[in-house]
Amino acid sequence: MNRQFLLNARPVGDIQYSDFELAETQTPTPGDGEVLIQVLYLAVEPAMRGWMENRADYVAPLELGDIMRGYGTGRIIESNNSDYPVGTHVSGSFGWQEFLVSDGNNVPLQRVADDIDLPAAMGLLGVTGLTAYFGLNDIGQPQAGDTILVSGAAGATGSVVVQLARIAGCRVIGMAGSQEKCDWVTDELGAQACINYREDDVKAEVKRLCPDGINIYYDNVGGEILDIALANIATNARVVICGGISRYNLTGEIPGPKNYFNLVFRRARMEGFIVGDYASRFGEAIGVISDHLRDGSIKHHETILEGFDKMPDALMGLFSGTNMGKQLVHVSD
Amino acid sequence: MNRQFLLNARPVGDIQYSDFELAETQTPTPGDGEVLIQVLYLAVEPAMRGWMENRADYVAPLELGDIMRGYGTGRIIESNNSDYPVGTHVSGSFGWQEFLVSDGNNVPLQRVADDIDLPAAMGLLGVTGLTAYFGLNDIGQPQAGDTILVSGAAGATGSVVVQLARIAGCRVIGMAGSQEKCDWVTDELGAQACINYREDDVKAEVKRLCPDGINIYYDNVGGEILDIALANIATNARVVICGGISRYNLTGEIPGPKNYFNLVFRRARMEGFIVGDYASRFGEAIGVISDHLRDGSIKHHETILEGFDKMPDALMGLFSGTNMGKQLVHVSD
C-alpha cells in the first residue's frame, strides 16, 4: 500500500493535524517508459503554509483532496526506462507519499550523485541551498567587508546564507531562537555573533553589533525583526526578502514594515525572489556549494524525524522552531 | 531690510504658522569676491517637513532659529566677483529670505541659462525635474510597453514622471486628488488615464486600468495607495519610493505597507533614492529635459503664490494638495 497525505482543509492560524488526511491507496504500477520510486526522505518548508492556502500564486493551486506538494529523494525500485535503472537515487517534487511513478517528465527527476549524502542533497544541495545561494548572491550582492544580518540563521536557508556570506568575506551577524541555535550559528557556521531573539533586547543588540549599519539584511522572518533591521540599514543596503515565517500563520491584517521609508533615507532596496526563476543556473550553484562542501568550508545539518506519519509534525515544527538546519522526514531506508 | 523665515518650532502633526518666525535683518553687504543676490522665486517641497523635524538625516540638521532651508532663483544685484556680473540669474539653496550674499562656494550658485523661464528652472529643470528623471530612469528602469502607475501625478515630481514615462513609451496611469488635476494629467501631460483618489474606488480602478499588473509604481504618497499598488504589481516590478506625503504630517506609529510580501511572489523590488546622490549626472538630465522642453514633448507648469510672506502657505498647501505642478512663491520681480 502507498500512504499519502492529502490536503484536507485550508489552515486558518496555526496548522492543525486535521488540515491533513492520511490516505492509503494501491502502490502504483509503472507503465511503459515509467519507473516506480520509493521515497526515502521528504522535506518540509515554511512556504508550504502558503501553498496549503493558495496564498502563493507563483505555484499551481493546491486543491482540497490533492496530495500535499513537497520535495523528496527516493530510489528507483522498478524500471521500464533505461535512463533510470533500478537503484538510481533521484530527487524531485514527489509530494507527501511513499511511492510514485514517473516517466522522468511528468514528475521531473534529478539524479543524485553517488558521493552525496541524501539528507545533504535535500537541504544544502536542494531547494534550500539554492535559495540561499541566489538570494544572497543575486539579490544581496555581498562585498567583502559587508555586514550582513541573517534572521532564521539556524534554519535551513539561513544556515547556508551564514556560511556563504562568511566565505564571501562578510561580517555575519545571525539571529536565532535559542542559545543552542546561536552557539551553533557562531561556533559551527562561523557567524561573528548571533542574537537570541527570544531572550535578547534585539533592538539594542542589532545597534551594538552593526554600529556602521547593515549592508545586507537577509530576511526569513518578517514582522518586528524586519522593522528593526530596516531602522539600521546602511547607505545602499540590500534587504533580501526570502521569507516571512512570523507572518504565515497569522490571520487578519498583518502589519507591514513601518520603517520602509528608511529605504529612501538610506538609498536602499528591498527585493523578493523565487528560487525557481533561477532554474537555468542551478548547475552553477550546485557546483559551487559542492566544492565548498568537499573542501570543508561549508557544513550541512539536518533535523530528521522518523516515519512518514511524522510529516505534519515536521511542518508544524518549522513554525515553533524545533529544527536546526533542514527539517526532513525519513520515510524509508 | 531683508526678511527671513526662521524655524520657530518643530512641527507636530500638520504644519502651523507658529512653526515659523518672520524676522527682519539688515540686507547684507557683499565683501571681497562676494555678490548680493535678490531672490526672485522660492520653491517648496514636501521633504521640508522632514527637515523641520530633522527626521531626514541625509541633510545637515536644521536647528531652531535657523533660516528655513530651500531652493531659489535670484538676480545678482551687486557684484565683487567677475564670475557673476550684475544681472546674472542664478539658482541655489538660498533659504527662505529675500536677499543673501555668496562667493559662489559657501552657497553654491548655478547659472540659469538666458532662454530658460525662471519658474521652469525651479521645477522642471530644478531639483524636482532631476528627481523625476533619476527616480524614473535609474530606479524605475522603464521599458517601452511597461505600465507605470504614478501617484501625486499632478504634483511637481509626478507631473514630470508622467511625461518622461510617456516619452519612454510606457502606458502611464496617473493618480491625483481632483477631477481638474486628473484632466490635466491626461489631456496635457499625456497619461492614458488618471484615478481621482478622493472620488474613485482606487482598488477597483487600479485593477481595471492595470489588468496585467503594474511594472513600475512611482510612489510620491505612501500609505494605503502604496499598499494597493503593491497588491497589483507585475512580475519583476520596480516600486520607486520617491516620497510619502501622506505620512509626513502623521504622528505616532505610522503603518507600513502590509502588502510588502508581494515583492516575493512578484520577484519585485522596492527602492528609495536621494536625488543629491546623482549630482555628477545633473548635466545629463538637464540636457535631456531641456531638449524635450524645446521640442515641445514636455510641458512645465507652476502654481505661484505672490509675495514672500506666503512661504508658509505655499508649504502647507502641498499637504492639502492646492498645487498643480511645482509650487513656487514669487518673491520679487
Interface residues (C-beta under 8 A of the other chain):
Chain A: A56 D57 Y58 G222 D227 I241 C242 G243 G244 R247 E253 I254 P255 G256 P257 K258 N259 Y260 F261 N262 L263 V264 F265 R266 R267 A268 R269 M270 E271 G272 F273 I274 D277
Chain B: A56 D57 Y58 G222 D227 I241 C242 G243 G244 R247 E253 I254 P255 G256 P257 K258 N259 Y260 F261 N262 L263 V264 F265 R266 R267 A268 R269 M270 E271 G272 F273 I274 D277
